[in-house]
């Protein structure tokens, strides 16, 4: 799969392949949930029919993050994880445009003419049934149909996926995680919810109290779930998940301010700094809380470990 970041790289790609066309869909694809997967299957089928690349356009930051800042909803998947999931869904090319004030001010008609037609050479466009774009969200599906007739590309929309009477959406996944309903989240995602990242050096505090942890930075982003969880970790041993207990939060007992994911792994003592792992959430044990000193924290961590082991049948 090819990743093209920024309009300058997209323009360079267009100059290199001036006659290249594509089948395109546009969206946030946060979580790449079942609704997104339905769109991606439709994209793949149309791309195969026309013998063209299946292409997805996303934005960084996501538009709502640009407008709402810290008030934006928590992300389900960081960019790297999103790209991996899109690739696994059969996407050939991901176009990532930097969402700026200049892009926000661009008219819907200019977005179609300059980017979709001029830079991408779109032959067929698939969008959600509620897709809006351009300055003040003036562009919609009907406008795209008219533009398609003008510039010679096909347009179709996808309808909302409903599962057990519930609309499948990124918001629905966040709500399921917020209520610790991991079974529902797994249904909506068609996979267990996980957070991936590279293990970084932390304060080494866990080692001093006998519970060493693997730390994953959340890069200042709030997570869609906070607390202590029974987890399984992929990426450490081939075809095997390592069980453990994880804390997602700011670690108030030690004066933390920045969100971090910390994982204590059971029966595992190899150094894994710099390795990329995936933490799969299985059960919530408790909310994050502030304790009166390290001794109280240490006692609670031992209780958390026992709770996680019981969940996995190893208590």
C-alpha positions in Angstrom: 0.0 0.0 0.0 1.2 3.5 -0.8 0.9 6.4 1.6 0.9 10.0 0.2 1.1 12.8 2.8 0.3 16.4 1.9 -0.8 18.2 -1.2 2.8 18.8 -2.3 3.5 15.0 -2.4 0.1 14.4 -4.1 0.9 17.0 -6.8 4.3 15.3 -7.3 2.6 11.9 -7.7 0.2 13.5 -10.2 3.1 14.8 -12.3 4.8 11.4 -12.2 1.6 9.6 -13.2 -0.5 12.2 -15.1 -3.0 9.8 -16.5 -3.6 7.8 -13.3 -7.2 7.7 -12.1 -8.7 6.1 -9.0 -11.7 5.0 -7.1 -12.0 7.1 -4.0 -13.7 7.4 -0.7 -13.2 10.2 1.9 -13.6 10.2 5.7 -12.1 10.1 9.1 -12.2 6.3 9.4 -11.6 6.6 13.1 -11.6 3.0 14.4 -12.2 1.5 11.0 -15.3 -0.1 12.4 -17.9 -2.3 10.7 -19.5 0.6 9.0 -16.2 1.7 7.5 -15.4 -1.8 6.5 -18.6 -2.0 4.5 -17.6 1.2 2.6 -14.1 -0.3 2.0 -15.5 -3.5 0.6 -17.6 -1.4 -1.8 -14.5 0.6 -2.7 -12.5 -2.6 -3.3 -15.2 -4.1 -5.5 -15.5 -1.0 -7.6 -11.8 -0.6 -7.9 -11.5 -4.2 -9.1 -14.3 -3.6 -11.6 -12.6 -0.6 -13.1 -9.1 -1.9 -12.7 -8.0 1.2 -10.7 -6.4 1.8 -7.3 -8.7 1.7 -4.3 -7.9 5.1 -2.6 -8.9 6.5 0.8 -8.5 10.2 1.7 -8.2 11.1 5.3 -7.2 14.3 7.2 -4.7 15.1 9.9 -5.7 16.5 12.3 -9.3 15.2 11.9 -11.6 18.2 11.1 -13.3 18.1 14.5 -10.0 18.1 16.2 -9.1 21.2 14.2 -12.2 23.0 15.3 -12.7 21.7 18.8 -9.1 21.2 20.0 -9.1 19.4 23.4 -12.9 19.3 23.3 -12.8 16.9 20.4 -13.8 13.2 21.0 -11.1 10.8 22.0 -9.5 9.0 19.0 -10.1 5.3 18.7 -7.0 4.7 16.5 -3.9 6.8 16.0 -2.8 7.5 12.5 -0.3 4.7 12.2 -2.9 2.1 13.4 -5.5 3.5 11.0 -3.2 3.2 8.0 -2.5 -0.4 9.0 -6.2 -1.3 9.3 -6.9 0.4 5.9 -4.1 -1.6 4.3 -5.5 -4.8 5.8 -8.9 -3.9 4.3 -7.5 -3.9 0.8 -6.8 -0.2 0.2 -4.1 0.5 -2.4 -3.4 4.2 -1.6 -4.0 6.4 1.4 -4.0 10.2 0.8 -3.5 12.1 4.0 -4.1 15.9 3.7 -3.1 18.3 6.4 -6.3 20.0 7.6 -5.4 23.7 7.8 -7.3 26.9 7.9 -6.6 27.3 4.1 -8.2 23.9 3.4 -11.1 24.8 5.7 -11.8 28.0 3.7 -11.6 26.2 0.3 -15.0 26.2 -1.4 -16.7 22.8 -2.2 -16.4 23.5 -5.9 -12.7 24.2 -5.7 -12.1 21.1 -3.6 -13.7 19.0 -6.3 -12.0 20.8 -9.3 -8.5 21.2 -7.8 -8.1 18.2 -5.6 -10.5 15.4 -6.6 -10.2 16.0 -10.3 -7.0 17.9 -10.8 -4.7 16.2 -8.2 -6.4 12.8 -7.9 -8.0 12.1 -11.2 -11.0 10.5 -9.5 -13.0 8.2 -11.7 -15.5 7.0 -9.1 -16.3 8.4 -5.7 -18.0 6.6 -2.8 -19.1 8.7 0.2 -21.2 8.2 3.3 -24.9 9.2 3.2 -24.2 12.2 5.5 -21.0 13.4 3.9 -20.4 17.2 3.9 -17.3 19.1 2.8 -16.0 22.5 1.7 -16.3 25.9 3.3 -19.1 26.0 5.9 -19.8 22.4 4.8 -21.6 23.7 1.8 -20.8 20.6 -0.3 -23.0 17.5 -0.1 -23.9 14.4 -2.0 -26.2 16.2 -4.5 -23.5 18.7 -5.3 -21.0 15.8 -5.9 -23.5 14.1 -8.3 -23.7 17.3 -10.3 -19.9 17.7 -10.3 -19.6 14.1 -11.4 -21.7 14.8 -14.4 -19.6 17.9 -15.2 -16.2 16.3 -14.8 -17.0 12.7 -15.8 -16.8 10.7 -12.6 -19.3 8.4 -11.0 -20.7 9.0 -7.5 -22.6 6.8 -5.1 -23.4 7.0 -1.5 -23.4 4.3 1.3 -26.1 3.9 3.8 -25.7 3.7 7.5 -25.0 0.3 8.9 -27.3 -0.8 11.7 -26.4 -3.6 14.0 -28.9 -4.9 16.5 -31.0 -1.8 16.1 -28.0 0.5 16.7 -26.2 2.7 14.2 -22.6 1.6 13.8 -20.4 4.7 14.3 -17.2 5.8 16.0 -19.4 7.5 18.6 -21.1 4.2 19.3 -17.7 2.5 19.8 -16.6 5.3 22.2 -19.8 4.9 24.2 -19.3 1.2 24.5 -15.7 1.7 25.7 -16.8 4.4 28.1 -19.2 2.0 29.7 -16.6 -0.8 29.6 -18.8 -2.9 27.3 -15.9 -4.6 25.5 -18.2 -7.2 23.9 -20.3 -4.5 22.2 -17.2 -2.7 21.1 -15.8 -5.9 19.6 -19.1 -6.4 17.7 -19.0 -2.8 16.3 -15.3 -3.1 15.4 -15.3 -6.7 14.3 -12.2 -7.1 16.5 -11.3 -6.6 20.1 -10.5 -3.0 21.0 -6.7 -2.3 21.3 -4.2 0.5 21.5 -0.8 0.1 19.7 2.4 1.9 20.2 6.2 1.8 20.7 7.4 1.0 24.2 9.2 4.0 25.6 11.3 4.8 28.7 9.3 6.0 31.6 10.1 7.1 35.1 11.2 3.5 36.0 8.9 3.9 39.1 7.3 0.5 38.5 10.6 -1.3 39.0 11.1 0.4 42.4 7.9 -1.1 43.7 8.3 -4.5 42.1 5.9 -4.1 39.2 7.9 -3.1 36.1 5.7 -1.7 33.3 5.9 -1.2 29.5 4.9 2.4 28.8 3.2 3.6 25.6 2.9 7.4 25.0 -0.5 8.6 24.0 1.1 11.7 22.5 -1.0 14.1 24.5 -4.2 12.6 23.1 -6.9 11.6 25.5 -7.8 7.9 25.3 -11.3 6.7 24.8 -11.1 4.7 28.0 -9.4 5.5 31.4 -8.8 3.2 34.3 -7.2 -0.1 35.2 -7.8 -3.1 32.9 -7.1 -6.8 32.4 -5.3 -6.9 29.0 -3.5 -9.1 26.6 -0.5 -7.9 24.6 0.4 -8.9 21.1 3.7 -8.4 19.3 6.0 -9.9 22.0 5.9 -13.6 21.3 5.0 -15.1 17.9 1.4 -16.2 17.7 0.9 -15.7 21.5 -0.7 -13.1 23.6 0.9 -12.1 26.9 -1.5 -11.4 29.7 -1.2 -8.5 32.1 -2.8 -5.5 33.8 -2.8 -2.0 32.4 -3.4 1.5 33.6 -4.6 4.2 31.2 -4.5 7.7 32.6 -2.3 10.5 34.1 -1.1 8.6 37.2 -2.3 11.2 39.8 -0.5 9.5 42.7 2.9 10.4 41.3 1.9 13.8 40.0 1.5 12.8 36.4 -0.1 15.3 33.9 0.3 13.6 30.5 -1.9 10.5 29.6 0.1 7.3 29.4 -0.7 3.6 28.9 1.3 1.4 31.4 1.2 -2.4 31.1 2.6 -4.9 33.7 3.1 -8.2 32.0 2.6 -11.5 33.8 5.5 -14.0 33.6 7.5 -11.9 31.3 10.9 -10.3 32.0 12.6 -9.5 28.7 13.5 -5.9 27.9 11.2 -4.6 25.2 12.1 -0.9 24.9 11.6 0.4 21.4 9.4 -2.5 20.3 5.9 -2.0 18.9 3.1 -3.7 20.8 -0.6 -3.9 20.7 -2.6 -3.9 24.0 -6.0 -5.6 23.8 -8.5 -4.6 26.5 -10.5 -7.5 28.0 -12.1 -6.3 31.3 -12.2 -3.1 33.4 -11.0 -3.6 36.9 -11.5 -0.1 38.4 -11.3 3.6 37.7 -8.0 5.4 38.0 -7.6 7.1 41.4 -5.1 9.0 43.6 -3.6 7.1 46.5 -2.0 8.4 49.7 1.6 7.6 48.7 3.5 4.8 47.0 2.8 2.1 49.6 -0.9 2.4 49.2 -0.5 2.4 45.4 1.7 -0.7 45.6 -1.0 -2.6 47.7 -3.7 -1.6 45.2 -1.6 -2.7 42.2 -1.2 -6.1 43.8 -5.0 -6.3 44.2 -5.4 -5.3 40.5 -2.9 -8.0 39.5 -4.9 -10.6 41.4 -8.2 -9.4 39.8 -6.7 -9.6 36.3 -5.3 -13.1 36.9 -8.7 -14.2 38.1 -10.3 -12.9 35.0 -7.8 -15.0 32.9 -8.4 -18.0 35.1 -4.9 -17.8 36.6 -5.8 -16.6 40.1 
